[in-house]
Amino acid sequence: MPLGFGPGSPATPNPRLRELKEAVRSLLDLDEDTAVVIRQLTCTEPSCPPLETVVAVLPMDGPPRRWTLHQPAEQITENDLKAALLTTAPEGARPA
């Protein structure tokens, strides 16, 4: 279940998700045609925390990439994001 909205009004997007989206775009040097989707999801597996954050990058002319950070968006630091995006292969990536 997506939890991409902040406290208060249910129609108010979470500003932290917007910040993470901008950071992903900057870290990966993405163009404006590439979609970046950040979602906070409830994790149902026994070994993971209650909330996890999924980052998806959807380029117009390439395969989609996805990373899962096993923590709520509010707890993700710039270093966490760098470590996930720059040192971890995206989920579903195929070896070159």
BALOBA-1460 file (C-alpha; in Angstrom, 3 decimals):
// residues 96
<rec num="1" residu="m" x="0.000" y="0.000" z="0.000"/>
<rec num="2" residu="p" x="1.605" y="3.318" z="-1.052"/>
<rec num="3" residu="l" x="2.142" y="5.846" z="1.682"/>
<rec num="4" residu="g" x="3.274" y="8.761" z="-0.460"/>
<rec num="5" residu="f" x="1.263" y="11.387" z="1.365"/>
<rec num="6" residu="g" x="2.265" y="13.454" z="4.338"/>
<rec num="7" residu="p" x="0.435" y="14.204" z="7.559"/>
<rec num="8" residu="g" x="-2.538" y="16.511" z="7.474"/>
<rec num="9" residu="s" x="-4.498" y="16.444" z="4.268"/>
<rec num="10" residu="p" x="-4.608" y="13.050" z="2.548"/>
<rec num="11" residu="a" x="-4.067" y="14.853" z="-0.773"/>
<rec num="12" residu="t" x="-0.800" y="16.490" z="0.327"/>
<rec num="13" residu="p" x="2.291" y="14.760" z="-1.126"/>
<rec num="14" residu="n" x="5.131" y="13.970" z="1.258"/>
<rec num="15" residu="p" x="7.867" y="16.610" z="0.707"/>
<rec num="16" residu="r" x="10.566" y="14.069" z="1.629"/>
<rec num="17" residu="l" x="9.636" y="11.922" z="-1.365"/>
<rec num="18" residu="r" x="10.040" y="14.965" z="-3.615"/>
<rec num="19" residu="e" x="13.482" y="15.677" z="-2.078"/>
<rec num="20" residu="l" x="14.572" y="12.081" z="-2.658"/>
<rec num="21" residu="k" x="13.340" y="12.235" z="-6.252"/>
<rec num="22" residu="e" x="15.426" y="15.353" z="-6.899"/>
<rec num="23" residu="a" x="18.469" y="13.725" z="-5.257"/>
<rec num="24" residu="v" x="18.099" y="10.599" z="-7.430"/>
<rec num="25" residu="r" x="17.845" y="12.740" z="-10.562"/>
<rec num="26" residu="s" x="21.022" y="14.608" z="-9.554"/>
<rec num="27" residu="l" x="23.049" y="11.550" z="-8.445"/>
<rec num="28" residu="l" x="22.315" y="9.652" z="-11.652"/>
<rec num="29" residu="d" x="22.523" y="12.748" z="-13.879"/>
<rec num="30" residu="l" x="19.123" y="12.014" z="-15.432"/>
<rec num="31" residu="d" x="17.517" y="14.035" z="-18.194"/>
<rec num="32" residu="e" x="14.021" y="15.497" z="-17.890"/>
<rec num="33" residu="d" x="12.537" y="12.738" z="-20.083"/>
<rec num="34" residu="t" x="13.473" y="10.074" z="-17.536"/>
<rec num="35" residu="a" x="10.760" y="9.391" z="-14.976"/>
<rec num="36" residu="v" x="11.764" y="8.944" z="-11.339"/>
<rec num="37" residu="v" x="9.209" y="7.343" z="-9.040"/>
<rec num="38" residu="i" x="9.681" y="7.112" z="-5.271"/>
<rec num="39" residu="r" x="7.177" y="5.148" z="-3.204"/>
<rec num="40" residu="q" x="7.034" y="4.231" z="0.443"/>
<rec num="41" residu="l" x="5.461" y="0.801" z="0.872"/>
<rec num="42" residu="t" x="4.356" y="-1.393" z="3.720"/>
<rec num="43" residu="c" x="6.627" y="-4.421" z="3.876"/>
<rec num="44" residu="t" x="4.834" y="-7.682" z="4.621"/>
<rec num="45" residu="e" x="7.862" y="-9.965" z="4.834"/>
<rec num="46" residu="p" x="8.806" y="-11.046" z="8.374"/>
<rec num="47" residu="s" x="12.442" y="-9.922" z="8.193"/>
<rec num="48" residu="c" x="11.957" y="-6.370" z="6.926"/>
<rec num="49" residu="p" x="10.937" y="-3.147" z="8.683"/>
<rec num="50" residu="p" x="7.303" y="-1.972" z="8.544"/>
<rec num="51" residu="l" x="8.090" y="0.563" z="5.797"/>
<rec num="52" residu="e" x="10.483" y="0.410" z="2.863"/>
<rec num="53" residu="t" x="11.201" y="2.928" z="0.129"/>
<rec num="54" residu="v" x="11.330" y="1.915" z="-3.523"/>
<rec num="55" residu="v" x="13.153" y="4.032" z="-6.105"/>
<rec num="56" residu="a" x="12.329" y="3.425" z="-9.774"/>
<rec num="57" residu="v" x="14.037" y="5.080" z="-12.741"/>
<rec num="58" residu="l" x="12.164" y="4.766" z="-16.031"/>
<rec num="59" residu="p" x="14.145" y="6.112" z="-19.004"/>
<rec num="60" residu="m" x="12.440" y="6.651" z="-22.362"/>
<rec num="61" residu="d" x="15.135" y="4.730" z="-24.242"/>
<rec num="62" residu="g" x="16.434" y="2.112" z="-21.849"/>
<rec num="63" residu="p" x="15.466" y="-0.557" z="-19.358"/>
<rec num="64" residu="p" x="13.818" y="0.446" z="-16.085"/>
<rec num="65" residu="r" x="15.924" y="0.307" z="-12.920"/>
<rec num="66" residu="r" x="14.698" y="-0.198" z="-9.353"/>
<rec num="67" residu="w" x="16.226" y="-0.153" z="-5.874"/>
<rec num="68" residu="t" x="14.620" y="-0.971" z="-2.526"/>
<rec num="69" residu="l" x="15.875" y="0.760" z="0.612"/>
<rec num="70" residu="h" x="14.675" y="-1.074" z="3.693"/>
<rec num="71" residu="q" x="13.765" y="1.991" z="5.710"/>
<rec num="72" residu="p" x="11.147" y="4.757" z="5.669"/>
<rec num="73" residu="a" x="11.806" y="7.737" z="3.395"/>
<rec num="74" residu="e" x="12.148" y="10.056" z="6.400"/>
<rec num="75" residu="q" x="15.187" y="8.075" z="7.605"/>
<rec num="76" residu="i" x="17.047" y="7.907" z="4.278"/>
<rec num="77" residu="t" x="20.145" y="10.099" z="4.223"/>
<rec num="78" residu="e" x="22.046" y="11.303" z="1.173"/>
<rec num="79" residu="n" x="24.743" y="8.723" z="1.983"/>
<rec num="80" residu="d" x="22.117" y="5.938" z="2.094"/>
<rec num="81" residu="l" x="20.849" y="7.012" z="-1.304"/>
<rec num="82" residu="k" x="24.362" y="7.221" z="-2.779"/>
<rec num="83" residu="a" x="25.237" y="3.778" z="-1.432"/>
<rec num="84" residu="a" x="22.120" y="2.224" z="-2.922"/>
<rec num="85" residu="l" x="22.190" y="3.916" z="-6.317"/>
<rec num="86" residu="l" x="25.907" y="4.096" z="-6.993"/>
<rec num="87" residu="t" x="27.232" y="0.862" z="-5.486"/>
<rec num="88" residu="t" x="24.323" y="-1.580" z="-5.760"/>
<rec num="89" residu="a" x="23.087" y="-3.055" z="-9.025"/>
<rec num="90" residu="p" x="19.441" y="-2.208" z="-9.637"/>
<rec num="91" residu="e" x="16.953" y="-5.009" z="-8.953"/>
<rec num="92" residu="g" x="16.337" y="-7.054" z="-12.070"/>
<rec num="93" residu="a" x="19.511" y="-5.785" z="-13.755"/>
<rec num="94" residu="r" x="21.054" y="-8.098" z="-16.278"/>
<rec num="95" residu="p" x="24.827" y="-8.549" z="-16.411"/>
<rec num="96" residu="a" x="26.485" y="-6.835" z="-19.368"/>
